[in-house]
Amino acid sequence: MAESGTQLAFRKFTDFSRGIMYDILADAYSFDGRCAICWDDNWKEADRFFFDHPNIADECGFVTCLAETPVGFICWDPRNRPEYVEIGHNAIRTKFKGRGFGKRQLQEAMRRIAAYDGLKEIRVCTNSNLIAPRNYESAGFVLYDRKPNDSESAFSGDYLYYKILL
């Protein structure tokens, strides 16, 4: 449940040091050590990419802060515009989960993404055994495809593909 009166700030990635994305992802997925085993390289590459391309980082994502504390972040890929924009990593630090920050972070991202001229939809892929599907469904995303996960990350569940029409 969202905390009444809690002020969140949505700040540019370039306000932070390299490694912030990786740090938040590692913390957000620390509930199961298999996540880091499977996705550690991906998390490092995402952080590297955004900090090597600060113009992309600041246009296609933000860090969510409570006062001065970074509690989460979200990013997206706009390369398929105007057909769709795909949400990429979307994470909240463990100690801040369950307080409505993830929902507010997603709503802010959706507001920014919807501002792209002529955009038709927002898409996201997640896994069925994570909490993320509930967050996307509560924001109005609709499941449009499901594929089995036969990779080393099968513990995280099937791949779920969601979209929301604009």
Beta strands, then each sheet from edge to edge (+ up, - down):
strand 1: 8-11
strand 2: 61-66
strand 3: 69-77
strand 4: 84-92
strand 5: 121-127
strand 6: 142-147
strand 7: 159-165
sheet 1: 1+ 2- 3+ 4- 5- 7+ 6-
end
